[in-house]
Amino acid sequence: MFRVGLTGGIACGKSLVASFFTEKGIPVVNDDHAAHDAVARGSDGLAAVVAEFGDDVLLPDGSLDRPKLGRIVFNDDAKRRHLMGVTFPFIGRLLGERFATAERSGAPFLVYESALLFENGGFDGWRPIVTVRVDERQQIERLCARSALSREDAAARIRSQMPLARKAELADFVIDNAGSPEETRRQFDAVYADLLARAPAPGQA
């Protein structure tokens, strides 16, 4: 199946663009959702995280205290990478299941939404790639508003990712989400038409 990568920085509007694909009937597999589900309360993935980071990362109800774990790993690159290594097998299993479901959907192509598509390597297997971007000031403001973070914490999370300018350089398509949702939609419509034209006809490889 024709596969499209969707990426961008944190708080840049990937979810908005993903929703546009969904409205068109295109299945979107989101690695953040898989990462969230992989460490759900009572899961093997959560048990693996607790074994490495301790019971302090749990809330009283036994679920993961995501803000606390985030503060631990986003200020320490080695710990962030260690967390990725611990959770990767569980996330990968869920992603595989979700890709298989998307392949059976009958849609002209599928979209893989991943904030770290470039950082994680192997991104050429997801060409063409669409990058969603805003300027850094907007990115910090949106992240602070969305996640109730200080500007310093927001900046640290942004710095943990590849610079947006570099992601834009590596992309096949760039959607600038600095303006209104309508402006973003117009850019999306142009990109979608191009992707649809590239997708093989049903029955073709």
N, C-alpha and C positions, 0 to 999 in steps of 0.2 A: 504494500500500500504506500502511496505517496505520503511522505512525512515532512512536516514543517516544524521548525523550531521557533518558539516565541520566548523572548528574553528581554532583559532590561534591568535597571537597578531597582532596589527596594523602594517602594512608594512612588514608582514612576507611572503606574497605570496599566501594568500587564493584565490585571484582572478585568479592567474595562474592555481592553481589546479582546481578551479571551471570551468575554460575554458576547461580543459581536460575532465571533466565530460560532459560538453555541447557537445564537439566534439563526444562523444560516444552516444549522443542522450538522455542523462539523464537530466531531467528538474532540474534546480537549482533555488531555491527561496532564494533571498538575502535580509536579513533584512536591510542592509544599503540602498539598492535601495528603499525599502518600506519606510524607514525613510525619505529619500530625497523626494520621491513623496508625502508623507503625509503632507509636509509643502511647497508644491509648491506655487507659486504666485497665490493669489486669493482663496486658499483652506481654509477650516474650520480649519485645523490643524495649518496653519500659523497664522490665526486670534487668536487662543488660545495661541500661543507662544507670540505674540505681547501683548496680554492682560496681560501676566505675566511678560514679560521682557522689554516692552516698544517699542516705535517706533524707538528707536536708533538701533535696530537690523535689520532694513530694509535698503536696498539699495534704491537709488533714483527711480528705476523702480518698486518698490514695492515688490521685491523679497527678500528673506532672505539673510542677510549678514552672511554667514556661518563662515568665519574666525573670525569675531567679536564675534559672539555668542560662538564659540569654545573657544576663549580666556577667556570669562566670566566663562564658566562652567567647563572647564578642570582644572582650578586653584582653584576651590571651589567644593568640593565633594557634599555638600548639594545642591548647585545650579544645579549640574549635575544630581543628583537624582530627583530634582524637575522638570527639563526639561524632563527627562524620563517619569515621571508621567503624565505630561501635554500631551505629544505626544503619549503615549502608546495606547490609544483607537483608534486613527486614523491609527497608524501603524498596530495595530492588525487587523483592518478591512481589510486593503489592503493585509496583509499576508494571511488571511483566504481565500480571493478571489483567490490569487495566488496558494495556496496549492490545492484548489479545481480544478483549471485548470491543475495543474501538475498531480493530481490523475486521470484525464481523458485522459492523454497523451498516455497510453498504454505502457509506459516504465517499465522496471523491477523494478525500484525504483526511488525515488526522493531524492534530496539533499537539506538540509536547511543550507545555509551559514550564519554564525553569529559570529562576533568577540566576542560577550559577551554571548555565549551559556552557558558556565559554570557559569558566574557571575549572569546571570538572573534566575538561578534555573530551576528545572524541566528538566534538561538535560538528565536524564535517559530515557525520552520518545523519545530521538533521538539517541539511540544506534542502531548500532555501531557509534562511533564518531571518525572522522579523525582530528588530530591536525597538523597544518603546523607550523614549527618553524624555526627560525634562531637565532644566538647569539645576545645579546643586542647591541653590537657595530654595527653590520650590521643593526639591526632594527632602531637604531637612525639615521644612515647615510641614509638609504633608506627613512625614514620618512622626514628628512630634505630636501632631494633632491626632493621628490614627492610633498611636501606641502609647500615648502619655509618657513620652521619653523626654529627658532633658536634651538640649541641643548638643551637649557633649556626647551623650550616649547615642544619639541619632547619628552624629558625625562618625563615631567609632564603627557603627554598623555599616555605614556607607563605605568607609575606608576598607572594610574587610572584603569588599567586592572589587572586581576590575573596574577601572574608571569608565564612566558611561561613554566618553569620547572614543575610547578604544573599542567598546562593544559596537558602537555605531560604525566604526571603520571595518569591523569584521563581518558586519551584517550584509545580507542581500537587500533588505528593505529596512527603512527607518521610519517610524511613526513618531512625530513630535506631539507629546501630550501636554504641552505647556499652555495651550489655549482652552477653548470650551470643548465640552463633549461632542458638540456638533462638528467642530473643526477636526477633532480626532476621528470621528465617524467618516468624514469625507476622505481622509487619508486612508483609512481602513478599506473603504469601498474600492479605491483604486488598487490597493495591494491585493485584496481578495479577488478581484477580476483577473489580475495577473496570475495569481496562484491557481485559480480555477482553469485558466488556459493551459497551464503547465501540467496539470494533473492528467495522468493517462485515462483514456476512455475506459469504461467498464469492460473487464475481460482482457485488458492489455497489461503487460508487465510494466 
